[in-house]
């Protein structure tokens, strides 16, 4: 299984294939309470430029980097704040702009932040829930 804290450089096609394989492996292996599935949708002017997801450990920095014309780097750290709140500190760098919002979300509920023409929607689930 790939460590979520490592950086990856790949094309969108390779990223999609690896994401599918990764999701199958993770689905069969994550039952620990300190693991979280983070799903993101990066949007520029209403068009999705990437929708990565990863399984990460609490309080462990993680990043995903995708190359290509709509490439980006997404970094984040998840911190559990209690039964109904999860903090996600993020950083997005892309050719369309950059942002570094910190959000407090409810598990399983999407939250969106927009800066100029760039938006990120995050959904965080506790692994196994």
PyMOL commands that set and color helices and strands:
alter all, ss='L'
color gray80, all
select helices_A, chain A and resi 12-29
alter helices_A, ss='H'
color red, helices_A
select strands_A, chain A and resi 35-44+47-50+53-57+62-66+72-82+85-94+97-99+102-105+111-115+118-126
alter strands_A, ss='S'
color yellow, strands_A
deselect
rebuild
show_as cartoon
